[in-house]
Amino acid sequence: MEDVDYSVSIANLICQENGIDLDADDGEEERHEMIILLKDVDLSETEEYMEKLIFRESSFESRGHDLLSCSDSYSSVVAEDWFECARLTSVQWILQMRDCFCFNSKTAYLAVAYFDRFFVRRQISDKEKLWAIRLLSVACLSLAAKMEEHSVPALSDYQIDGYAFNNKAIQRMELLVLTTLEWRMSSVTPFDYLSYFTYKFQYEHGTKDLIPNAVRYIFAITEVINVVDCRPSTIAAAALLAASSERYTKELLESKISSISLCGSLEKEHVYACYSMMTVESPKKPKRTKRGASSDLSANHSSIGDAIDLADSASFTGSREKRRRLQLPNIQ
């Protein structure tokens, strides 16, 4: 048998690092992630593949909500200010944890998507159970990290000011999320489309600031809208258009979208509504006047994870059976 030469230059095995990256600021890290996003999808990917992504995203919960007005499909709970404030606090915490743990953008978006999809199917029973929303935030982020990250923090590392959830409480909430979402955790996100739309919109020669800005627009709008109300492809298209140096009227935006064959699958009205919310100077956000009152813990709830009886603390009810009480699944 012919001998094979396995000799390799040692220099080729050495990681080519010089320590410069240790001094890189957050902006450099963000740009590095954006470069990775651009390389995730070959720009020569077929229209057929992207259409499959759009088909996949349509299979998840969607209320078909008009972004420009409040829909009657909103439940009374979701429409209330206290819930909007609680959701905003949860989304902002998820984004803060993304920076804290250096999670990628998709992880943070998935966590928000899990959170919003959960509330399509279940409701919080009353605003006195805000701790349950905080626990849900932790569970959603933990699950998203397990889906996307190479290494994940210990459950005890997920800290929310004033709350001390133990591992068992988080695990039980994770299982409730998994069963509620029917274990469908591999969702499509706007980041799956950024490379393709950048190429199709002919922005590929100016991506240094375009992609980071588009990502900021994506996360900014997650604080304002329920992501179930807007398809990921719609958010991606709107974010790239908003991040460009051009400004579009409704007619110009629809014309640009129509010039791309795949974009015929996009809902132009929703793209423009999303784009408009991203580009206004002061986007409409949930009222914050009650935020302090709704999010602060009283002294006797400072260690909920250890103090509560979880068998009696499940605060979520099914949206179709509002009187049915749910129990967090048991973790052995």
N, C-alpha and C positions, 0 to 999 in steps of 0.2 A: 504494500500500500504506500502511496506517495506521501512523503512527509510534508506537513504543512508548517510553514514558518509563522509562529505565533508571537514573534518578537515585536514589541511595540515600544516606541520612544516614550520614555518616562514623561517627557515634557508634554506629550499629548494627553496624558492622564491627569495632569495637574489642572485643578480648577483655575481658570484664568480670572482671578479676582485680585484687586489691588487695594481694597479697603475704601475706595472712593465712595461706593454706594452707602457706606455707613454714615456718611455725612450728608447724604441726599435729603432734601427737604420733602415734605408731603407732596408738593406739586410734582416733583420728579417721580415719586412713586406712582402718583396718579397717572402721569403720562406713560410710564412704563406699562401700567395695566391697560391703558387704552391701546398701546401698540399690540399687546397680546390679544385684545378684543378684535383688532383688525386682522390679526393672523389666524383667528379661530376658524374663519370660514374662507375658503378659497374664493377669490372674486370671480372665478369662472364657474361658480356653482350654477346649476341650471335653474330656470324658472320653475321647473317641476318640483325641485327640492323645496324651494321657498313656498310654493303653493301648498305643499304637504305640511309645512310649519303652520301656515295660516289655517289649514284645516284642523290641525291638532289643537291650536289655541281656541278654536270655536267649539271644541268638545267640552271645554270647562264651563263652570257656572258663568252665566252672563245675564244681567238683568235688562240689557238693552237700554240703559239709562241715558237720558238726554243730558249731556254735560252742562247745558246752558240753563237748565231749570230743574227744579225738584220734581221727581217722578212720583206718581201715586204708588209705584211699586215699592217705594221705601217703607220699611216697617216703622211703626211709631217709635220704637226704641232707637233705630238708627237715625231718625230725624231729630231726635232731641239733642239739645246743645251739650248736655253732660256727656253723652256718648261720643259726639264729635270731638270734644276736648280730650276725652280719655283715649280715643283713637290717635289723635295728634300726638299726645304724649308718648304713646306706645311706638308710633312710627319714628319719632325723633330719638327715642331710646335705641331702637334697632339701628338707626343710622350712626349713632354715637358708638355703639358696640362694634359696628363695622370698622370704624377707625381704630378703636381700642385694640381689637384682635387682628387687624389687617386682613379682614375678610375681603373677598372679591365682590364686585358690584352685584353679580348675580345672586350671591348668597343673601344679601340684604333685601333685594327685590323679592326673592322667593319667600322670605320670612313675612314681608308685608302682604304678599299674595295669599299665603296660607292664612294669615290673620283675617283678611277680608273674605276669603272663601268660606272660612269657618262661620262667619256671621251671616252669610247667605242662608246657611242651614240651621243655625242655632242663634238664640238670643240670650243676652244677659238678663237675669230676672229683675234686677233693680239696681239702682245706682249705689246702694249701700254695699254692693259686692264688687267694688272696683278692684279689690285685690285679685279677683279672678281674672280680670282683664290683664293685669300685670303678669300674672302667672302664665296666661296664654301667650303673652309676648315672648317670655323666656322660652316656652316650649316651641313656638314657631321658629325662633332664631336658632335654637339648638338643632331642630330637625333640618332646617335649611343648611346649616353648617355641615351636618352629617351627610347631606346630599352632595355638597359642592366642594368642601375643603379637604385637603390632604390630611390635615391634623385638626382636631377640634379641642376646644377648652373643656376642662372638667365642668360638670354641671354647677358645682359650687362657685365657679368663677363668674357666672352670670349674676351680676349684682344690680339690684334696683334700689335706689335710695329709699330707706325706710322699710324695706321688705327683706325678709330672710327666709327664702323658700328652701326647704330641704330637698335632697336628691329624689326622694320617693315621691314627693308632691309634683316635682317637675316631670318625672317619668310617667306618672299617672295622667298628667295633662297631655304629655306627648302622645300617649296611647289614645286619649280621647280625640285629639286632633287627627291622628291617623285614621281612626275609624270613621270620624265625621267626614273626612275628605275621601273616604273609601280607598285609602292607601295610594291615591293618585298624586304623587308628590313631584313628579318630573314635569313641571310646567314649562311652557314656552315663556321667555322673557323678552323685553325690548332689545336686550343686548345680542340676542340671536340674529337680529336684523340689521344691526348698525353697519357692519361691513358691507353688506349687500346694498343697502340704501345709499350709503356713502358713495359707492361706485356708480349706482344708477342715477343718482342726483348729480353726478359729475363733480363731487366735492373731494375726490381722492387726492388732489394735488394740494389741498390746504387743510390737512387733518391734524396738524400740530395742536391747535386750540379747538378745532371743531368738535372732535370726539369728546375731550374732557368737558367742554361746555354742554354738549348734548347729554352727557351722563348727569351733569348737575341739574339740567332741566327735568330729566326723568325722575330724579329723586325729589326735586322740589314739588313736582305735581303729585307725587304719592302722598304728600302731606295735605293736599287739598282735595283730592278725589279718592273715592274707593276704587281700587284698581280693577275690581270686577266689572266696573261700569265701562271700561275702556280696554280694547284689545291691545296686547303688547305691540303688535305691528303698527297700530295707530299711534301709540305713544312714541315708538321709535321714529316713525316718519315725522311726526310733529316736532320732536326734540331736535332732530337734525335740521329741519327747516328753521326752527327758532334759533339754533346755534349758528346758522349761517349769517353772513353779513348783509343779506338781502332781507327786505320786509315784503310780505305778501298780502295782497288783498284776497278776499275769498275766491274771486275769479282767477287770479294769477296762481294761487295755490292749487286750485282744482285743475287748472291747465297743466301745471307741472306734474301733478300726480297722474293725470290722464296720459301723459306722454310716455309713461312706462307701463308696459303691458301687464306686469304682475300687479301693479297698483290698482288695477281695476277691481281687485278683490278687496281693497280698502274701502271703508265707509268715509267718503270725502267730508260729509258733514261733521263726523266725529273727529277727523283729522284737523279740520279747521277749528272746531270748538276747543280741542286740546291745544292747538297752536296758539289760539287767542288767549287762553288762560296762562300759557307760558310766557307770552310776550307783553302782557299788560304790566304796567309799572307796579301796581299793588294788587296782586291776585287775591281773589276772595278766599279767605281762610275761615275756619271755624272760630267763633267768638272765644276770646281767651279770658274774658272778665271773670268767668266762673272756674277757671282752670285750677287756681289754687285751692278753692274749696272742694273741688271734685277729686283732686288727685292727692291731697295730703292725707296722711294716715293719722288716726288718733293714736294716743300713746298705747292703748291696750291692743293694738294691732301691729306692733313693731316687729313681731316675730311670728308672722302668720304661719309659715311652713311648719313650725314646731308646735304652735298653740292650737291650731284648728283641728277639728275632727273631720277629716276629709270625707268620711262616709256620710256626713251630714252637710257637706259644704259645697256640693256641686251646684253651681249657680246658673247653669245654662239650660235653657229649655228649647225644644225643637220648634222651629218656626211654624210648622203645621199643627203641632200639638202643644200649644202654649202652656197647658196645665200639667203636662207630663214632666215629672222631675227626673233628672238624669243623675247618675252616680259616676264619679270618676272610676275608671277601671282599676281593679286591684293589681298591684305589682308585687310579686312574691319576693 
